[in-house]
Amino acid sequence: MAQFNYTQADFKSDQEVRWCPGCGDHAILNAVQRALPKVADLTDTPHHLFTFVSGIGCSSRFIYYMKTFGFHSVHGRANAVATGVKTANPNLSVWVASGDGDSLAIGGNHFIHAIRRNVNLNMILFNNEIYGLTKGQYSPTTKLGKVTKTSPYGTVEKPFTPGELVIGAKGTFFARSIDMELQTTQDCLIAAAQHKGMSVVEVLQNCVIFNDKTHAAFAGDKATRQKHTITLRHGEKMLFGENNEKGLVFEDMKLKVVTIGEDGYTLDDVLVHDAHTEDTTMHVQLAAMKYPDYPVAVGVIRSVEGQPSYDEEVARQVEEVKAKSKIHCMEDLLHSGETWTVE
């Protein structure tokens, strides 16, 4: 493991951060800048190899506040551009900053196919359940019935659950955090960076202007989060509550919330989280849990290794073709096939 001795300051640009005061994006930026020094050491990645790609939206200003290489692409195309960047230069550590509107609506196809291909990207999905930059239209994750500027009588569309979408698209890594939980966000980002293949870290983020407190029912303050969220850790019991008095069991092919010591349930009945199993059954159910019937799952929900990544396979294929080719330089190309001399 390398020891670059980077600090948070090494990843802060000199640009004024211009998000609204109180926006959850500030916390996400802070978490990323804190995580990257450790990521650099754990993945043996020097500073000049970090690259951030964004689409369009409030989250997409992210690249200007990072002291790294960056590419501000067009609406919905961040994952497509990042795929090209990573494929052209596999040595780069490529990160995508994108919102729920940017990547799940106009960018939906690029999102699911980057996941399906298992491109070695680290995506941070900012989910505030609204279009913020364009002033408050509903997005693919907006709650059913929500009144917005484009749904004045309430939305009539069922929203996406990003985790279900990721796992359904053959995703090998999915984690979730909350903007105020800086340590959980850092832990998820570090795990994502160490994962070989496409990683998606959804951060539930608050838009104070157009969708304030959209996550407050389960994430509003520390006491609420203890009661209504569950932090998953591989190999540990799925426990939550103020005193870890509640847990998850599996009955009748679905998850069930129980209180330890009631109705005959003991600690032995509570499930142990297995983030590494290839079977998607449990991971889909964990990602889909919603308040108030279930605690909302945060932490690394799925992390499956051993799948080839798109960029590695392309690089391998290129090397195989080069090894068999008779053309190795421009001179070879110019003198290949039929040639003649003009006198």
C-alpha positions in Angstrom: 0.0 0.0 0.0 1.3 3.4 -1.0 1.9 6.3 1.4 1.3 9.5 -0.5 0.5 11.6 2.6 -2.2 13.5 0.8 -4.6 15.6 2.9 -8.1 16.9 2.3 -6.6 20.2 1.1 -4.8 18.5 -1.7 -8.2 17.8 -3.3 -9.8 21.2 -2.8 -9.8 23.6 -5.7 -9.5 27.4 -5.3 -13.0 27.9 -6.7 -15.8 29.4 -4.5 -18.4 26.7 -3.7 -21.6 28.0 -5.1 -24.4 25.8 -3.9 -27.2 27.1 -1.8 -26.4 27.5 2.0 -27.6 24.3 3.6 -27.5 22.2 0.5 -26.6 18.6 1.1 -24.0 18.8 -1.8 -21.6 20.6 0.6 -21.5 17.5 2.9 -21.0 15.2 0.0 -18.1 17.3 -1.3 -16.6 17.3 2.1 -16.9 13.5 2.4 -15.3 13.0 -1.0 -12.4 15.3 -0.3 -11.8 13.5 3.1 -12.0 10.0 1.5 -9.6 10.5 -1.5 -6.4 10.7 0.5 -7.1 7.2 1.9 -8.3 6.0 -1.5 -5.0 7.2 -3.0 -3.1 5.1 -0.5 -5.3 2.0 -0.7 -5.5 1.9 -4.5 -1.9 3.1 -5.1 -3.3 6.1 -7.1 -1.2 9.3 -7.3 -3.1 12.6 -7.3 -2.7 13.3 -11.1 -4.6 10.1 -12.0 -7.9 11.2 -10.4 -10.5 12.4 -12.9 -14.1 13.6 -12.2 -16.8 13.6 -14.9 -20.2 15.3 -14.5 -23.3 15.8 -16.5 -25.7 18.8 -16.0 -27.4 19.8 -12.7 -26.5 21.2 -9.3 -24.4 18.1 -8.6 -22.5 18.6 -11.8 -20.7 21.7 -10.5 -18.8 19.2 -8.3 -15.9 19.0 -10.7 -15.0 22.7 -10.3 -14.5 22.2 -6.6 -12.2 19.3 -6.9 -8.5 19.9 -7.4 -8.3 17.1 -10.0 -8.7 16.7 -13.7 -12.4 17.1 -14.7 -14.8 17.0 -17.6 -18.1 18.8 -17.5 -20.1 16.9 -20.1 -23.7 17.4 -21.3 -27.1 16.4 -19.8 -27.3 12.7 -19.1 -24.1 11.8 -20.8 -21.7 11.7 -17.8 -21.5 7.9 -17.7 -21.0 7.7 -21.5 -18.1 10.2 -21.4 -16.6 8.6 -18.3 -16.7 5.2 -20.1 -14.7 6.7 -23.0 -12.2 8.3 -20.6 -11.7 5.1 -18.7 -11.5 2.9 -21.8 -8.9 5.2 -23.4 -6.8 5.5 -20.3 -7.5 2.5 -17.9 -4.9 3.9 -15.4 -7.1 6.8 -14.4 -9.3 6.6 -11.3 -12.5 7.9 -12.9 -15.4 9.3 -10.8 -18.8 10.4 -12.0 -20.9 13.0 -10.1 -24.5 13.0 -11.3 -28.0 13.6 -10.0 -31.2 11.6 -10.1 -32.5 13.7 -12.9 -29.3 13.7 -14.9 -28.6 9.9 -14.8 -32.0 8.3 -14.3 -34.1 10.3 -16.8 -32.3 11.6 -20.0 -29.2 9.6 -19.0 -31.1 6.4 -18.0 -29.7 4.2 -20.9 -26.1 5.4 -20.3 -26.6 4.6 -16.6 -27.8 1.1 -16.9 -25.5 0.1 -19.7 -22.4 1.4 -17.9 -23.5 -0.8 -15.1 -24.3 -3.8 -17.3 -20.8 -3.5 -18.9 -19.2 -3.2 -15.5 -17.1 -0.3 -16.5 -14.5 0.4 -13.8 -16.1 3.7 -12.8 -17.0 5.1 -9.4 -20.3 6.9 -9.6 -21.8 9.1 -6.9 -25.5 9.5 -7.4 -26.9 12.6 -5.7 -30.6 11.8 -5.0 -32.7 14.7 -3.8 -35.8 13.5 -5.6 -36.2 16.7 -7.6 -34.7 18.7 -10.5 -32.9 21.5 -8.6 -30.9 23.5 -11.1 -33.9 23.9 -13.4 -36.1 25.0 -10.5 -38.2 22.2 -9.0 -39.6 19.8 -11.6 -40.3 16.2 -10.5 -37.6 13.6 -11.3 -37.6 9.8 -11.7 -37.2 9.4 -7.9 -39.8 11.9 -6.8 -42.3 10.4 -4.4 -45.7 9.5 -5.8 -48.2 12.3 -5.3 -45.6 15.0 -4.7 -46.8 18.5 -5.8 -44.1 20.1 -7.9 -43.9 22.8 -10.7 -44.5 20.1 -13.3 -47.0 18.1 -11.2 -49.3 20.8 -9.6 -51.9 18.2 -8.7 -49.3 15.6 -7.5 -47.2 13.1 -9.5 -48.9 10.1 -11.0 -45.7 8.2 -11.7 -44.2 5.5 -9.4 -40.6 6.5 -8.7 -37.4 4.5 -9.4 -35.5 3.0 -6.5 -31.9 3.4 -7.7 -30.6 0.3 -5.9 -33.2 -1.9 -7.6 -32.2 -0.4 -10.9 -28.5 -1.0 -10.3 -28.9 -4.6 -9.2 -31.4 -5.3 -12.0 -28.8 -4.0 -14.5 -26.3 -6.7 -13.3 -24.6 -4.2 -11.0 -21.7 -5.6 -8.9 -21.5 -2.8 -6.4 -24.2 -0.7 -4.8 -24.0 1.4 -1.6 -26.2 4.1 0.0 -25.5 6.9 2.4 -27.2 10.1 3.7 -25.6 13.5 3.1 -25.3 14.2 6.9 -23.6 10.9 7.6 -20.1 11.9 6.5 -18.4 8.9 7.9 -20.8 6.4 6.3 -20.4 8.3 3.0 -16.6 8.1 3.3 -16.7 4.4 4.1 -18.9 3.7 1.1 -16.6 5.8 -1.3 -13.5 4.0 -0.1 -15.1 0.6 -0.6 -16.3 1.7 -4.0 -12.8 2.8 -5.1 -11.4 -0.6 -4.1 -14.0 -2.4 -6.1 -13.0 -3.7 -9.5 -15.9 -2.8 -11.8 -18.7 -0.3 -11.8 -19.6 1.1 -8.4 -22.7 3.2 -7.6 -22.9 5.1 -4.3 -26.3 6.7 -3.9 -26.3 9.6 -1.4 -29.7 10.8 -0.2 -29.3 14.5 -0.4 -31.4 17.4 0.7 -32.4 20.3 -1.6 -33.3 23.1 0.8 -35.0 25.2 -1.9 -37.2 22.9 -4.0 -37.6 19.7 -2.0 -36.6 20.5 1.6 -36.8 17.6 4.1 -37.7 15.0 1.5 -35.7 12.4 3.5 -36.5 13.9 7.0 -39.0 11.2 8.0 -36.2 8.7 8.4 -33.0 10.8 8.2 -33.9 14.2 9.8 -31.6 14.0 12.8 -29.4 11.5 14.6 -32.1 10.0 16.8 -34.4 9.6 13.8 -31.7 7.9 11.8 -31.0 5.4 14.7 -34.7 4.4 14.7 -35.4 4.4 11.0 -32.2 3.5 9.1 -30.0 0.4 9.3 -26.3 0.5 8.6 -25.2 -2.7 6.8 -21.8 -4.1 7.3 -20.6 -7.4 5.7 -20.5 -10.2 8.1 -22.4 -8.4 10.9 -25.9 -8.9 12.2 -28.6 -6.6 10.6 -29.5 -4.7 13.8 -30.9 -1.2 14.3 -32.7 1.0 16.8 -31.5 3.2 19.6 -30.0 0.2 21.4 -29.8 -2.2 18.5 -33.0 -3.8 19.9 -34.5 -4.4 16.4 -33.3 -6.6 13.6 -34.2 -8.2 10.2 -35.3 -11.8 9.7 -36.3 -13.6 6.6 -39.8 -15.2 6.6 -42.1 -16.3 3.9 -39.5 -15.3 1.3 -39.4 -11.6 2.5 -37.7 -9.5 5.1 -39.4 -8.8 8.4 -38.6 -6.4 11.1 -38.6 -7.9 14.6 -37.8 -6.8 18.2 -35.3 -9.0 19.9 -36.9 -10.6 23.0 -40.4 -10.2 21.7 -42.6 -12.9 20.0 -39.9 -15.5 20.6 -37.2 -13.8 18.5 -33.6 -13.9 19.7 -30.4 -12.4 18.4 -29.7 -15.8 16.7 -32.7 -15.2 14.4 -31.4 -12.0 13.0 -29.8 -12.2 9.6 -26.1 -11.6 9.0 -25.4 -9.3 6.1 -23.6 -10.9 3.1 -22.6 -8.2 0.6 -20.5 -10.6 -1.4 -23.1 -13.2 -2.5 -23.8 -13.3 -6.2 -27.5 -14.1 -5.5 -29.4 -10.8 -5.9 -32.5 -11.8 -3.9 -31.5 -10.4 -0.5 -29.7 -7.4 -2.0 -32.7 -6.3 -4.0 -34.9 -6.5 -1.0 -32.5 -4.6 1.2 -32.1 -1.9 -1.4 -35.9 -1.7 -1.8 -36.7 -1.2 1.9 -38.7 2.0 2.5 -39.9 3.9 5.5 -42.2 3.5 7.4 -42.6 -0.3 6.9 -38.8 -0.9 7.0 -35.6 0.9 8.0 -33.8 2.5 5.1 -30.6 0.6 4.4 -27.3 2.5 4.2 -23.8 1.2 3.8 -22.5 -1.3 1.3 -25.5 -3.4 0.2 -23.8 -5.3 -2.7 -20.1 -5.8 -3.5 -19.4 -8.8 -5.8 -15.9 -9.4 -7.1 -14.6 -11.6 -9.9 -16.6 -10.1 -12.8 -14.5 -8.8 -15.8 -14.7 -5.0 -16.3 -15.4 -3.5 -19.7 -12.3 -1.4 -19.9 -10.0 -4.4 -19.0 -11.6 -6.6 -21.6 -11.2 -3.9 -24.3 -7.6 -3.4 -23.3 -7.0 -7.2 -23.5 -8.7 -7.4 -26.8 -6.6 -4.6 -28.3 -3.4 -6.3 -27.1 -4.5 -9.6 -28.7 -5.2 -7.9 -32.0 -1.9 -6.0 -31.9 0.1 -9.1 -31.2 -1.4 -10.8 -34.3 -1.2 -7.8 -36.6 1.5 -7.3 -39.2 1.1 -3.5 -38.9 2.9 -1.9 -35.9 3.5 1.6 -37.0 2.5 4.2 -39.7 5.4 3.0 -41.9 4.1 -0.5 -41.9 0.6 0.8 -42.8 1.8 2.9 -45.7 3.7 0.0 -47.2 1.0 -2.6 -46.6 -1.2 -3.9 -49.5 -0.4 -2.8 -53.1 2.1 0.0 -53.5 3.6 1.6 -56.6 6.2 4.2 -57.4 5.4 7.3 -59.5 8.4 8.3 -61.7 
